[in-house]
Structure formats: structure tokens, C-alpha cells
Amino acid sequence: MSTTYATRPVATARPVPASRSTRPTRPTRPAPVYRLTRRGRLAVVAATLLALAAIGLVFAAGSVATEQPEATETVVVAPGETLWGLASELVADGAVEGDVRDTMQHLVELNDLDSVSLAAGQRLQVPAS
């Protein structure tokens, strides 16, 4: 026995056209236009310059030298003399406290040397004893 059932067509929803909206729209207002008077522009420029000057003063205050320059004397490098030898003499004489390596680094920075190599007749600034 076979039973047959009748099928009913399924109802489909109709698409809403793109031009129709379900919500009402509000009219949009144009953005307000602000204009500065001459005095207003002058005030904005003055405030900007004042802010930049204040920032400049803050940064410049950190670069002010607070210490007295170190007392130095000039030494002429003799043939065969090394930076290590000069630094160890300074530490031994008590002109500089600390390690010989630190003194060498200080001499390099003080004389703006590119390397630790010295040439005979070269003039070096060393801390005064």
C-alpha cells in the first residue's frame, strides 16, 4: 500500500526594496562653520607661542651646566708613552681616584680621542694634581 501526500507550496517573503526604509529619516543639518575674529586669531597664535616657549624652557633647564669645569693641565706625550701609562701615573700620584681603566676612559672623553693610540708630541689635557 502506498500512501501519497499532497504537498502545499511554501509562501516566501517578498524582499523590501532598497529605496524603502522601515525608519523615517531625520533631515541632516550642515556642520556649523566657526570663524575667528582677528583678535581671536591673535589670541590663538599668542597661546601657541607661549606654550612652545614654556616647553622650550623646561627642556633647556636640563641642559644647564651646574658644575665648575675640571681643572686640567697639558701634558706632551713622549715617545713610547701609552695612555695606560699616563692613567696609571695619575692614579698613583693621587690626582685621580679610582681604577686605571676608568681614568683611561676619562682621558679619552676629556681629549675627545678616537682611540687609545697616542703619537709622540701629542698634547693631552689631564686632570690637575
TORTIKOL-587630 format. One line per field, with one value per residue: residue in three letters; residue number from 1; x, y, z of N, C-alpha, C, O in turn. Coordinates in nm, 3 decimals. Layout:
N
residu <- (Ala_...)
num <- (NUM_...)
n_u <- (X_...)
n_v <- (Y_...)
n_w <- (Z_...)
ca_u <- (X_...)
ca_v <- (Y_...)
ca_w <- (Z_...)
c_u <- (X_...)
c_v <- (Y_...)
c_w <- (Z_...)
o_u <- (X_...)
o_v <- (Y_...)
o_w <- (Z_...)
END
This chain:
129
residu <- (Met_Ser_Thr_Thr_Tyr_Ala_Thr_Arg_Pro_Val_Ala_Thr_Ala_Arg_Pro_Val_Pro_Ala_Ser_Arg_Ser_Thr_Arg_Pro_Thr_Arg_Pro_Thr_Arg_Pro_Ala_Pro_Val_Tyr_Arg_Leu_Thr_Arg_Arg_Gly_Arg_Leu_Ala_Val_Val_Ala_Ala_Thr_Leu_Leu_Ala_Leu_Ala_Ala_Ile_Gly_Leu_Val_Phe_Ala_Ala_Gly_Ser_Val_Ala_Thr_Glu_Gln_Pro_Glu_Ala_Thr_Glu_Thr_Val_Val_Val_Ala_Pro_Gly_Glu_Thr_Leu_Trp_Gly_Leu_Ala_Ser_Glu_Leu_Val_Ala_Asp_Gly_Ala_Val_Glu_Gly_Asp_Val_Arg_Asp_Thr_Met_Gln_His_Leu_Val_Glu_Leu_Asn_Asp_Leu_Asp_Ser_Val_Ser_Leu_Ala_Ala_Gly_Gln_Arg_Leu_Gln_Val_Pro_Ala_Ser)
num <- (1_2_3_4_5_6_7_8_9_10_11_12_13_14_15_16_17_18_19_20_21_22_23_24_25_26_27_28_29_30_31_32_33_34_35_36_37_38_39_40_41_42_43_44_45_46_47_48_49_50_51_52_53_54_55_56_57_58_59_60_61_62_63_64_65_66_67_68_69_70_71_72_73_74_75_76_77_78_79_80_81_82_83_84_85_86_87_88_89_90_91_92_93_94_95_96_97_98_99_100_101_102_103_104_105_106_107_108_109_110_111_112_113_114_115_116_117_118_119_120_121_122_123_124_125_126_127_128_129)
n_u <- (0.078_0.056_0.095_0.006_0.096_-0.021_0.155_0.198_0.250_0.517_0.505_0.686_0.879_0.849_1.111_1.226_1.227_1.524_1.498_1.298_1.267_1.250_1.252_1.182_1.370_1.579_1.612_1.934_2.152_2.364_2.714_2.820_2.980_3.268_3.416_3.704_3.772_3.988_4.113_4.071_4.225_4.476_4.493_4.500_4.741_4.920_4.883_4.976_5.248_5.330_5.295_5.484_5.719_5.723_5.756_6.005_6.164_6.146_6.282_6.530_6.623_6.729_6.970_7.155_7.473_7.590_7.812_8.148_8.403_8.641_8.965_9.249_9.564_9.816_9.980_10.260_10.295_10.543_10.786_10.695_10.528_10.221_9.860_9.763_9.985_10.001_9.753_9.787_9.995_9.865_9.675_9.843_9.979_9.776_9.619_9.389_9.112_9.026_8.994_9.240_9.146_8.904_9.009_9.151_8.935_8.818_9.018_9.011_8.754_8.782_8.975_8.863_8.930_8.972_9.071_9.274_9.531_9.836_10.037_10.378_10.459_10.203_9.951_9.789_9.510_9.505_9.375_9.440_9.688)
n_v <- (-0.114_0.200_0.531_0.848_1.181_1.510_1.795_2.122_2.442_2.648_2.959_3.245_3.519_3.854_4.050_4.358_4.661_4.852_5.126_5.183_5.249_5.126_5.290_5.627_5.898_6.156_6.495_6.606_6.838_7.096_7.109_7.330_7.640_7.781_8.087_8.277_8.585_8.866_8.932_8.693_8.511_8.620_8.573_8.291_8.240_8.369_8.215_7.968_8.026_8.093_7.847_7.690_7.825_7.776_7.498_7.484_7.611_7.426_7.203_7.320_7.381_7.150_7.126_7.298_7.372_7.269_7.227_7.326_7.366_7.105_7.121_7.126_7.021_7.057_6.796_6.678_6.415_6.171_5.984_5.644_5.645_5.551_5.554_5.406_5.407_5.682_5.711_5.533_5.659_5.895_5.790_5.674_5.899_6.023_6.213_6.144_5.959_5.612_5.347_5.240_5.183_5.327_5.582_5.596_5.592_5.833_6.013_5.972_6.072_6.335_6.444_6.399_6.172_5.942_5.687_5.477_5.505_5.683_5.954_6.054_6.368_6.460_6.661_6.643_6.690_6.658_6.567_6.807_6.781)
n_w <- (0.000_-0.081_0.015_-0.067_-0.023_-0.029_-0.120_-0.005_-0.143_-0.027_0.130_0.034_0.159_0.051_-0.084_0.058_-0.108_-0.180_-0.175_-0.002_0.332_0.661_0.882_0.963_0.829_0.964_0.878_0.780_0.933_0.816_0.900_1.159_1.092_1.212_1.280_1.335_1.482_1.416_1.656_1.792_1.639_1.688_1.962_1.966_1.831_2.006_2.240_2.150_2.094_2.352_2.483_2.344_2.415_2.689_2.693_2.571_2.766_2.974_2.869_2.818_3.069_3.173_3.045_3.142_3.262_3.572_3.721_3.807_3.564_3.517_3.661_3.463_3.321_3.068_2.898_2.723_2.504_2.533_2.333_2.298_2.513_2.670_2.685_2.893_3.064_3.130_3.260_3.475_3.612_3.693_3.869_4.059_4.157_4.288_4.174_4.049_4.155_4.184_3.942_3.699_3.445_3.438_3.457_3.216_3.036_3.109_3.029_2.752_2.694_2.785_2.614_2.371_2.210_1.937_1.956_2.173_2.106_2.102_1.981_1.955_2.088_2.091_2.240_2.546_2.761_3.102_3.427_3.679_3.934)
ca_u <- (0.000_0.133_0.018_0.060_0.058_-0.019_0.242_0.148_0.360_0.560_0.500_0.815_0.867_0.893_1.219_1.194_1.311_1.628_1.457_1.205_1.329_1.149_1.257_1.185_1.500_1.577_1.693_2.066_2.189_2.505_2.803_2.833_3.106_3.318_3.513_3.773_3.797_4.130_4.158_4.073_4.343_4.591_4.495_4.543_4.885_4.993_4.878_5.065_5.386_5.355_5.311_5.613_5.825_5.725_5.816_6.148_6.229_6.155_6.389_6.658_6.667_6.807_7.100_7.240_7.586_7.581_7.941_8.262_8.486_8.751_9.098_9.337_9.694_9.854_10.094_10.306_10.323_10.681_10.792_10.677_10.433_10.087_9.751_9.760_10.092_9.959_9.644_9.837_10.070_9.769_9.614_9.948_10.008_9.659_9.547_9.259_9.077_8.957_9.063_9.317_9.059_8.813_9.089_9.175_8.811_8.802_9.113_8.959_8.642_8.832_9.051_8.786_9.015_8.904_9.122_9.367_9.666_9.891_10.154_10.478_10.440_10.061_9.919_9.670_9.463_9.492_9.333_9.549_9.708)
ca_v <- (0.000_0.322_0.648_0.970_1.302_1.629_1.899_2.256_2.533_2.728_3.102_3.312_3.661_3.941_4.139_4.501_4.738_4.930_5.265_5.196_5.230_5.100_5.401_5.760_5.963_6.296_6.578_6.636_6.979_7.114_7.135_7.475_7.700_7.872_8.181_8.354_8.725_8.899_8.922_8.550_8.451_8.669_8.502_8.153_8.244_8.403_8.099_7.865_8.067_8.083_7.705_7.645_7.884_7.703_7.366_7.508_7.639_7.301_7.121_7.392_7.383_7.030_7.129_7.399_7.314_7.305_7.206_7.402_7.281_7.035_7.181_7.037_7.070_6.998_6.706_6.641_6.271_6.135_5.863_5.519_5.660_5.499_5.611_5.327_5.457_5.813_5.692_5.470_5.763_5.985_5.720_5.656_6.029_6.068_6.319_6.087_5.843_5.507_5.244_5.289_5.174_5.441_5.702_5.594_5.633_5.975_6.084_5.963_6.165_6.470_6.489_6.364_6.084_5.838_5.558_5.491_5.519_5.817_5.984_6.135_6.511_6.493_6.732_6.589_6.753_6.560_6.635_6.866_6.713)
ca_w <- (0.000_-0.090_0.051_-0.124_0.050_-0.113_-0.064_-0.023_-0.173_0.087_0.099_0.051_0.192_-0.058_-0.039_0.070_-0.200_-0.114_-0.163_0.109_0.461_0.763_0.977_0.900_0.843_1.004_0.785_0.837_0.934_0.778_1.014_1.181_1.050_1.313_1.228_1.437_1.451_1.416_1.795_1.825_1.576_1.762_2.090_1.940_1.799_2.129_2.329_2.094_2.117_2.496_2.515_2.290_2.497_2.817_2.667_2.547_2.895_3.051_2.813_2.828_3.208_3.198_2.978_3.204_3.335_3.713_3.784_3.759_3.478_3.585_3.643_3.385_3.277_2.939_2.900_2.590_2.502_2.497_2.251_2.370_2.624_2.638_2.764_3.016_3.149_3.181_3.355_3.598_3.684_3.756_3.983_4.159_4.217_4.364_4.102_4.015_4.238_4.111_3.864_3.585_3.326_3.443_3.428_3.071_2.970_3.137_2.943_2.614_2.683_2.810_2.497_2.251_2.131_1.863_2.003_2.285_2.050_2.116_1.898_2.024_2.068_2.103_2.364_2.613_2.884_3.212_3.549_3.755_4.063)
c_u <- (0.086_0.042_0.085_0.007_0.068_0.070_0.186_0.265_0.389_0.559_0.638_0.791_0.920_1.004_1.172_1.284_1.408_1.585_1.360_1.277_1.220_1.145_1.248_1.321_1.481_1.655_1.824_2.092_2.334_2.587_2.818_2.973_3.147_3.424_3.574_3.790_3.947_4.187_4.165_4.194_4.470_4.604_4.542_4.692_4.966_4.994_4.970_5.211_5.423_5.376_5.445_5.729_5.836_5.788_5.966_6.224_6.245_6.270_6.526_6.710_6.753_6.946_7.194_7.350_7.580_7.715_8.046_8.344_8.604_8.884_9.188_9.470_9.731_9.981_10.130_10.349_10.465_10.680_10.781_10.577_10.295_9.984_9.737_9.866_10.057_9.851_9.694_9.922_9.976_9.705_9.717_9.980_9.893_9.583_9.405_9.234_9.009_9.050_9.136_9.230_8.960_8.886_9.120_9.051_8.787_8.895_9.067_8.846_8.689_8.902_8.982_8.869_8.930_8.947_9.219_9.511_9.710_10.012_10.248_10.457_10.294_10.036_9.787_9.638_9.444_9.445_9.453_9.562_9.716)
c_v <- (0.125_0.440_0.768_1.089_1.420_1.735_2.035_2.349_2.624_2.875_3.164_3.460_3.744_4.032_4.285_4.576_4.828_5.075_5.285_5.164_5.206_5.210_5.533_5.826_6.108_6.376_6.614_6.785_6.991_7.147_7.285_7.523_7.801_7.962_8.257_8.498_8.748_8.885_8.775_8.480_8.493_8.597_8.358_8.148_8.273_8.285_7.988_7.900_8.059_7.938_7.652_7.701_7.811_7.566_7.381_7.535_7.513_7.216_7.189_7.391_7.261_7.035_7.233_7.330_7.363_7.295_7.301_7.312_7.224_7.106_7.081_7.104_6.996_6.916_6.674_6.495_6.247_6.010_5.738_5.528_5.615_5.567_5.536_5.378_5.592_5.798_5.631_5.568_5.857_5.921_5.706_5.787_6.082_6.181_6.275_5.969_5.739_5.415_5.306_5.287_5.290_5.571_5.710_5.643_5.783_6.059_6.083_6.063_6.310_6.528_6.457_6.279_5.980_5.699_5.585_5.502_5.664_5.832_6.072_6.282_6.555_6.560_6.678_6.674_6.643_6.636_6.686_6.798_6.809)
c_w <- (0.000_-0.063_-0.012_-0.046_-0.046_-0.045_-0.099_-0.055_-0.051_0.043_0.126_0.078_0.076_-0.007_-0.037_-0.027_-0.122_-0.093_-0.046_0.239_0.563_0.867_0.903_0.925_0.884_0.902_0.853_0.825_0.888_0.903_1.032_1.141_1.156_1.250_1.343_1.390_1.452_1.557_1.838_1.765_1.649_1.896_2.072_1.911_1.925_2.226_2.281_2.118_2.265_2.538_2.464_2.370_2.631_2.800_2.645_2.676_2.978_3.000_2.828_2.971_3.240_3.137_3.037_3.283_3.480_3.783_3.728_3.668_3.557_3.558_3.573_3.361_3.149_2.956_2.756_2.596_2.455_2.409_2.339_2.486_2.579_2.726_2.896_3.115_3.210_3.288_3.485_3.679_3.758_3.879_4.094_4.230_4.301_4.297_4.068_4.107_4.149_4.038_3.745_3.458_3.322_3.410_3.279_2.997_2.989_3.049_2.797_2.595_2.696_2.688_2.365_2.155_2.059_1.908_2.118_2.236_2.060_2.024_1.978_1.988_2.077_2.238_2.418_2.736_2.987_3.335_3.627_3.890_4.178)
o_u <- (0.178_-0.071_0.207_-0.111_0.156_0.058_0.135_0.372_0.297_0.605_0.698_0.696_1.019_0.992_1.091_1.405_1.377_1.634_1.345_1.341_1.110_1.044_1.302_1.379_1.384_1.753_1.826_2.061_2.417_2.537_2.828_3.071_3.073_3.510_3.505_3.819_4.024_4.297_4.255_4.257_4.560_4.715_4.618_4.762_5.068_5.097_5.035_5.289_5.535_5.464_5.512_5.828_5.946_5.866_6.045_6.336_6.347_6.348_6.626_6.831_6.841_7.032_7.304_7.323_7.567_7.731_8.033_8.353_8.657_8.911_9.203_9.487_9.683_10.078_10.042_10.430_10.505_10.581_10.849_10.546_10.255_10.016_9.704_9.840_10.082_9.856_9.651_9.923_10.002_9.684_9.684_10.006_9.910_9.493_9.314_9.324_8.943_9.170_9.097_9.239_8.934_8.832_9.117_9.061_8.741_8.855_9.082_8.841_8.640_8.891_9.037_8.878_8.828_8.869_9.243_9.603_9.634_10.080_10.205_10.439_10.265_10.094_9.688_9.727_9.375_9.473_9.555_9.463_9.733)
o_v <- (0.142_0.448_0.784_1.096_1.426_1.758_2.058_2.334_2.670_2.910_3.138_3.519_3.710_4.087_4.327_4.556_4.874_5.139_5.398_5.060_5.260_5.224_5.547_5.810_6.175_6.328_6.648_6.850_6.905_7.205_7.360_7.450_7.895_7.915_8.297_8.525_8.659_8.833_8.737_8.398_8.413_8.564_8.307_8.061_8.210_8.258_7.921_7.814_8.021_7.909_7.576_7.631_7.788_7.523_7.300_7.488_7.495_7.163_7.121_7.400_7.268_6.955_7.253_7.241_7.482_7.347_7.350_7.191_7.286_7.146_6.967_7.225_6.885_6.960_6.646_6.456_6.297_5.936_5.727_5.427_5.637_5.629_5.596_5.390_5.615_5.862_5.671_5.561_5.896_5.987_5.723_5.788_6.176_6.239_6.356_5.889_5.774_5.407_5.412_5.376_5.346_5.659_5.819_5.725_5.852_6.164_6.183_6.133_6.398_6.647_6.485_6.308_5.934_5.604_5.699_5.509_5.757_5.734_6.153_6.315_6.675_6.520_6.668_6.722_6.544_6.755_6.617_6.762_6.767)
o_w <- (0.080_-0.111_-0.008_-0.010_-0.132_0.075_-0.209_0.004_0.017_-0.065_0.230_0.027_0.012_0.103_-0.119_-0.026_-0.012_0.000_0.002_0.251_0.551_0.936_0.793_1.032_0.847_0.846_0.971_0.725_0.918_0.999_0.934_1.155_1.187_1.175_1.437_1.274_1.487_1.575_1.913_1.832_1.669_1.938_2.156_1.961_1.948_2.288_2.361_2.158_2.299_2.619_2.535_2.392_2.680_2.885_2.694_2.694_3.046_3.080_2.848_2.992_3.326_3.175_2.985_3.363_3.506_3.894_3.615_3.694_3.649_3.444_3.617_3.377_3.125_3.018_2.675_2.681_2.350_2.411_2.441_2.548_2.465_2.828_2.999_3.235_3.328_3.393_3.593_3.802_3.872_3.981_4.212_4.351_4.377_4.358_4.059_4.134_4.052_4.068_3.696_3.375_3.215_3.343_3.222_2.905_2.898_2.999_2.726_2.493_2.625_2.660_2.259_2.036_2.112_1.900_2.155_2.317_2.032_1.993_2.059_1.871_2.072_2.339_2.347_2.805_2.961_3.349_3.639_3.952_4.293)
END
